[in-house]
Each structure stands twice: as structure tokens, then as C-alpha cells.
Amino acid sequence: MLRRLPFAVMLAVAVIDVLAGPSLGFLPLLTLGPTFASVSGSVRRTAMVGAVALVICVLLSLYNDLLFKRQNPITVATIVGVTAASMLASHLRLRRERELANVRMVAEAAQRVLLRPVPRRAADLRVALSYTSAAAEARIGGDLYEVVTTPHGVRLLIGDVQGKGLSAVETAAWVLGAFREAAYDEAELAGVGERLEASLARHLSGEMFVTAILAEVHEAEISLLNCGHPAPLLLGGGRITVAEPPQDGLPLGLGSLAADRPKPYRVPFGEGDQILLFTDGVVEARDHGGAFYPLTERAAGLLTAPDPQAALDALRGDLIEHTGGPLLDDAAMLLIRRHPG
């Protein structure tokens, strides 16, 4: 549409000028063509649109017998001047876009290195991952996840860093690095949380924080440590429940504001059960009417495929269909299914 707009505007000006006759001068409005061309076109395309505007100006001047009138050279000079300025604007825009693309490419590469693919199987668990980037202007976010098999069992992490951009990616790197080390060293899940808090206390400043859930899978249960993050959904026995913590906990990085840190709590997690961990980009996704995505209602009917990844892909597709366009925030989901027998 933007590529056609300059020609549509010039055509409209030409038609109006022909209908109005020589008494009203609409030819200066032909400068809208190269002006609009500079918004999305290249320098060459902008010059071409300016040349078309000049041709139309000359033809309409001949038609209206205005070619040698005093006002016409001023109109031609105006079109030439606006075209030159539009070409310069197009050049500067393209240079800024290339610089932004290079910075974004480096940030996305760093994010991909940090967010390694999760294992599809861990002990008797089957794991599925969905990560949906936000709209282009915000797609470098701070959502993070990890699944590791340790001497203490399978441990998981999902979190969301406050803010976006390179600072969020840097904070995510600190959290993931601390988790990957502490998950192997600490015998208790609470100890892992304390290590993450200590690491962020050294690096974060001001009011920055990270919401997160740490999990550890046991024989028939799963331990959860919720640090200010949306509670996961537990699906089993034909029922879906929200695994809310006994008490609300502060996000990582804000531990100094509370006397007590969040404590792990256990929920049943037997054969065939599933648990869905997600970031707030999922539940805060809105449709065109402003309604939030009804995750609890949709998950029960969509997470039924025999393959966990196919089930999670179906849920992701439904999420994108609900919004009707790109998400405004990154949306990460981890689905853990305990494989029967």
C-alpha cells in the first residue's frame, strides 16, 4: 500500500486539476508523490517518483496552457526541491534502518545462544517448548527458560525479565548462568532460588526484577518455587487446576524488600499428568476488542494431542488467532508431560 500511495496521490491530483481547470492550481500538490515515496522507498525509487511528478506537471501545464506562465517554473522548482529533500530523507532512513537491523541481529543472536533448545525428553518426562516473539519493535525481550537433568532430579526454570532490549537480554544471561550452575550444586530447590537472588543482587540496580518459577520433578509430585510469576496450570485426571502458591512471593531481585523468601510447595504430578508453565505475554495477549486470552479455558481442550509439541503448537496457534496479529510481548510456554509407564 505504501509503495502505491505516491502514484495514487499524484493520479488524484492530476484528475482534480483537470476537472477544476486552469483557474485553480493544484500542481504544487504533486510534491506529495516524492514525499510519500521517501517514507518506504529507496533513493532511486524516490527519484523516479519525482521524475513522474515532473512529467505530470509539464503535461498538465500544456493541457491548461500554463507552461510559460510565471507560476509554472516555481512549481517545477518546488517539485525538484522536494524530490531532492525526499531523496536525502530516504537515504538517512535506510542508513538508520540498516544500523538498527545490525544491532537487533546481534541481540537476537545473543538471545538464541542464551535460550538453548530444551531436551525433548528428560527422565520419564516429555518436554515441549513454544517461544513466540513480539512485534518487530519489541521483539528483543527478556523471557527465559531452561530444563536440566541434575543429580537432584529434573529441574526447570521459566522467567520474565522486566523491560526489553539489550539490558533485558543481559539480565536473562545472569539468571540462566546462575541457574545452570546452582541447579547442579544445590541439593534443595530453595537453595537454587537463593543463589539466583544473590546473583541478581550483585548485578541489578534500582527497581529492576525478574519474575520466575523454579520447578523440581519428584516421583509423584512436582515442587514449585514461585517468585512473583503467573502460576502454572496442572492438567490431570480430566481436570485443570491453577497451581497457586500458598503465599505470594516477590520477584527475583527484590528479595531485600521482604523478610522471608518464597518457599517451595508441592503439587501432585503423576503418570499422564501435564504442567504448563508460561510467561505473562500469554495471559496478557488481547484480541481486537481488548479481551485477554482465556488460557485456562483453552488449554484443557487443546493440550490433548499424543505428542506434547503438537499439543503446544496447537495452543500457540490458538493464541495467535486470538490476537489477530503480532503479540505485543514475548510469549514463552513450557509443557511438561509425565509419560505413562
C-alpha positions in Angstrom: 0.0 0.0 0.0 2.8 2.4 0.8 4.5 1.6 -2.5 1.4 2.5 -4.4 0.4 5.6 -2.4 2.7 8.1 -4.2 1.3 7.2 -7.6 -2.3 7.2 -6.2 -1.8 10.7 -4.8 -0.3 12.1 -8.0 -3.1 10.5 -10.0 -5.7 12.1 -7.7 -4.0 15.5 -8.0 -4.0 15.2 -11.8 -7.6 14.2 -12.0 -8.7 17.1 -9.7 -6.6 19.6 -11.7 -8.1 18.5 -15.0 -11.7 18.8 -13.5 -11.0 22.1 -11.9 -9.5 23.7 -15.0 -6.7 26.3 -15.2 -8.5 28.7 -12.7 -7.3 26.6 -9.7 -3.7 25.5 -9.4 -3.3 22.0 -7.8 0.0 21.2 -9.4 2.1 22.0 -6.3 0.4 19.1 -4.6 2.3 16.8 -6.9 5.2 17.1 -4.4 3.2 14.7 -2.2 4.3 11.9 -4.5 8.1 12.0 -3.8 7.3 12.9 -0.1 5.3 9.7 0.4 7.9 7.8 -1.6 10.6 8.7 0.9 8.7 7.0 3.7 9.2 3.5 2.4 11.0 3.6 -0.9 14.7 3.6 -1.8 16.6 6.7 -3.0 16.2 5.6 -6.6 12.5 4.9 -6.3 12.0 8.4 -4.7 13.9 10.0 -7.6 11.7 8.1 -10.1 8.5 9.2 -8.4 9.9 12.8 -8.5 10.5 12.4 -12.2 7.0 11.1 -12.8 5.7 14.2 -10.8 7.6 16.5 -13.1 6.3 14.8 -16.3 2.7 15.1 -15.0 3.3 18.7 -14.1 4.6 19.5 -17.6 1.7 17.6 -19.3 -0.9 19.3 -17.2 0.7 22.7 -17.8 0.5 22.1 -21.5 -3.1 20.9 -21.2 -4.1 24.1 -19.2 -1.9 26.4 -21.3 0.2 27.3 -18.3 3.6 26.1 -19.4 5.0 29.5 -20.0 3.1 31.3 -17.2 5.1 32.8 -14.3 3.8 30.4 -11.7 4.8 27.2 -13.6 8.6 27.5 -13.2 8.1 28.0 -9.4 6.0 24.8 -9.3 8.7 22.8 -11.2 11.4 24.1 -8.9 9.3 23.2 -5.9 8.9 19.6 -7.2 12.6 19.3 -7.9 13.5 20.7 -4.4 11.0 18.5 -2.6 12.3 15.5 -4.6 15.9 16.2 -3.6 15.0 16.6 0.0 12.9 13.4 -0.1 15.9 11.5 -1.6 18.1 12.7 1.3 15.4 11.7 3.8 15.2 8.3 2.2 19.0 7.8 2.3 19.1 8.7 6.0 16.1 6.5 6.8 17.7 3.5 5.1 21.0 4.0 6.9 19.3 4.1 10.3 17.3 1.0 9.4 20.5 -0.8 8.5 22.1 0.2 11.7 19.1 -0.9 13.7 18.9 -4.2 11.9 22.5 -4.9 12.7 22.1 -4.1 16.4 18.9 -6.2 16.5 20.6 -9.1 14.7 23.4 -9.1 17.3 20.9 -9.0 20.2 18.8 -11.8 18.7 21.9 -13.9 18.1 22.9 -13.4 21.7 19.4 -14.3 22.8 19.4 -17.5 20.8 22.7 -18.6 22.3 21.3 -18.0 25.8 18.0 -19.8 25.1 19.3 -23.1 24.1 16.9 -25.8 22.8 15.4 -27.7 25.7 15.7 -31.5 25.7 12.6 -33.2 24.3 13.0 -36.0 26.9 14.2 -35.8 30.5 13.9 -39.0 32.6 10.3 -40.0 32.3 9.2 -36.6 31.1 8.4 -35.3 27.7 9.1 -31.6 27.2 7.6 -29.2 24.6 8.6 -25.5 24.1 6.9 -22.6 22.4 8.5 -19.2 22.1 6.7 -16.5 20.2 8.5 -13.2 19.6 6.6 -10.0 20.0 6.1 -7.3 17.3 9.2 -6.1 15.5 9.7 -3.0 17.6 9.8 -5.0 20.8 10.9 -8.5 19.9 14.1 -8.5 21.9 12.6 -9.4 25.2 13.6 -11.0 28.5 11.6 -14.2 28.5 13.9 -17.1 29.6 13.6 -20.9 30.2 15.7 -23.9 30.9 15.4 -27.6 31.6 18.3 -29.5 33.1 18.8 -33.1 34.4 20.8 -33.0 37.6 21.8 -35.4 40.4 18.9 -34.0 42.3 16.3 -34.7 39.5 15.0 -32.7 36.6 14.8 -29.0 37.3 13.1 -26.3 35.3 13.1 -22.6 35.1 10.8 -20.1 33.3 11.0 -16.4 33.9 10.4 -12.9 32.5 12.8 -10.0 32.9 11.4 -6.6 33.5 11.9 -4.5 30.4 13.2 -5.3 26.9 16.2 -4.7 24.7 19.8 -5.5 25.4 19.6 -4.8 29.1 16.8 -7.5 29.4 19.0 -10.0 27.4 21.9 -9.2 29.7 19.8 -9.8 32.8 18.5 -13.0 31.4 22.1 -14.2 30.8 22.8 -13.7 34.5 19.7 -15.6 35.6 20.3 -18.5 33.2 24.0 -18.7 34.1 23.3 -18.7 37.8 20.5 -21.3 37.4 22.6 -23.7 35.3 25.3 -23.7 38.0 23.1 -23.7 41.1 20.8 -26.5 39.7 23.7 -28.9 39.9 25.2 -27.7 43.1 22.3 -27.1 45.4 20.5 -30.1 47.0 17.3 -28.1 47.7 15.2 -26.1 45.3 15.1 -23.2 47.8 18.9 -23.1 47.7 18.7 -22.6 43.9 16.4 -19.7 44.4 18.7 -18.2 47.0 21.6 -18.4 44.5 19.6 -16.7 41.8 18.6 -13.9 44.3 22.2 -13.4 45.4 23.4 -13.3 41.8 20.9 -10.7 40.8 21.5 -8.6 43.9 25.1 -8.2 42.7 24.1 -7.2 39.1 20.8 -5.4 39.2 20.3 -1.9 40.4 17.2 0.3 41.0 13.9 -1.4 40.7 14.6 -4.0 38.1 13.4 -7.5 38.8 12.7 -10.9 37.3 9.6 -13.0 37.8 10.3 -16.7 37.7 9.2 -20.2 38.6 11.6 -22.9 39.5 10.5 -26.5 39.5 11.8 -29.9 40.5 10.1 -33.1 39.5 9.8 -35.9 42.1 8.3 -39.4 41.8 4.7 -38.5 42.0 4.9 -34.8 42.7 6.5 -31.6 41.4 8.0 -28.9 43.6 7.4 -25.3 42.6 9.1 -22.1 43.8 7.1 -19.1 42.6 8.9 -15.8 42.6 6.1 -13.4 41.5 5.3 -15.3 38.3 2.0 -16.4 36.9 1.1 -19.7 38.5 1.3 -22.7 36.1 -1.6 -24.9 35.0 -1.8 -28.5 36.1 -3.7 -30.9 33.8 -4.5 -34.4 35.0 -7.4 -36.7 35.6 -9.6 -34.7 33.2 -9.3 -31.6 35.4 -7.3 -28.4 35.0 -6.2 -26.5 38.1 -4.1 -23.5 38.8 -1.1 -24.4 40.9 -1.2 -21.3 43.1 1.5 -20.9 45.8 0.4 -20.8 49.4 1.6 -17.2 49.7 2.7 -14.7 47.2 6.4 -14.2 46.7 8.4 -11.3 45.5 10.2 -11.5 42.1 13.9 -12.2 42.0 15.9 -9.0 42.6 13.5 -7.6 45.2 14.4 -10.0 48.0 15.7 -7.2 50.2 12.2 -5.8 50.4 10.8 -8.9 52.2 11.8 -10.6 55.4 11.0 -14.1 54.0 11.8 -15.5 50.6 9.3 -17.7 48.7 9.2 -21.3 49.8 8.8 -24.3 47.6 5.4 -26.1 47.6 4.4 -29.5 46.1 1.5 -30.5 43.9 0.6 -34.0 42.6 2.2 -34.9 39.3 1.6 -38.5 38.4 1.7 -40.6 35.2 -0.1 -38.9 32.3 -0.3 -35.5 34.1 0.8 -32.3 32.4 2.0 -29.0 33.7 2.1 -25.8 31.6 4.5 -23.0 32.6 4.2 -19.7 30.8 5.1 -16.1 30.8 2.7 -13.2 31.2 2.8 -12.5 27.4 0.4 -15.4 27.1 -2.3 -14.4 29.5 -1.9 -10.7 28.7 -2.4 -11.1 25.0 -5.5 -9.3 23.9 -7.9 -9.5 20.9 -9.1 -6.5 18.9 -11.8 -6.0 21.4 -9.3 -5.8 24.3 -10.2 -9.2 25.8 -7.4 -11.2 27.4 -6.5 -14.7 26.1 -8.5 -17.2 28.2 -5.7 -19.7 28.7 -7.3 -21.8 31.4 -10.4 -22.4 29.2 -8.5 -23.1 26.0 -5.7 -25.2 27.4 -7.9 -28.1 28.6 -9.3 -28.6 25.1 -6.1 -28.0 23.1 -3.4 -29.8 25.0 -4.7 -33.3 24.1 -2.5 -34.4 21.2 -0.4 -37.5 21.9 2.7 -35.5 21.0 3.3 -32.7 23.6 5.0 -30.5 21.0 2.0 -30.8 18.6 -0.3 -30.1 21.5 1.6 -26.9 22.5 1.8 -25.8 18.8 -2.0 -26.0 18.7 -2.2 -23.8 21.8 0.2 -21.3 20.3 -1.8 -21.2 17.1 -4.9 -20.5 19.0 -3.1 -17.7 20.9 -2.0 -16.0 17.7 -5.5 -16.4 16.2 -7.0 -14.8 19.3 -4.8 -11.7 18.9 -5.3 -11.5 15.2 -1.8 -10.1 14.7 1.7 -9.9 16.2 1.9 -10.1 20.0 2.9 -7.0 22.0 5.1 -9.1 24.3 7.1 -12.2 24.1 5.2 -15.4 25.0 7.1 -18.4 26.2 5.4 -21.7 27.2 6.9 -24.9 28.6 4.7 -28.1 28.6 5.9 -31.0 30.8 4.1 -34.3 30.4 4.8 -37.3 32.6 5.0 -40.2 30.2 3.0 -43.2 31.4 4.9 -46.3 32.3 
